[in-house]
Amino acid sequence: MFKTEPQYVTTRERMVAADGSTTIDVTVDRGNEGVKTYKCRLDAGNRFIDVIASTSEGAL
């Protein structure tokens, strides 16, 4: 999605909400741009919803 090689992406443990949806915190090492933090969200059926920047510094 952000043209980042997999070796520069780190995922954290997934968090499952009471409604069955899942959030996964992800850090991406963008080299000169620094390390950015995002949240990947999936619905209860494990279908992709979106990716959001965790902080304004994470926005591209």
C-alpha angles and dihedrals in degrees: 000000000000096000091251123149114241093242089066094054124086122187126200128211113297119248117215116204126214090260091057096253118134134220123193122190112220132188121201123196103218095182110225089014092060131229114320127197125216140172119227113204128202129181125238089274089056091250118147114259104172149299119250131187110250091213134015087256088061093061117107 
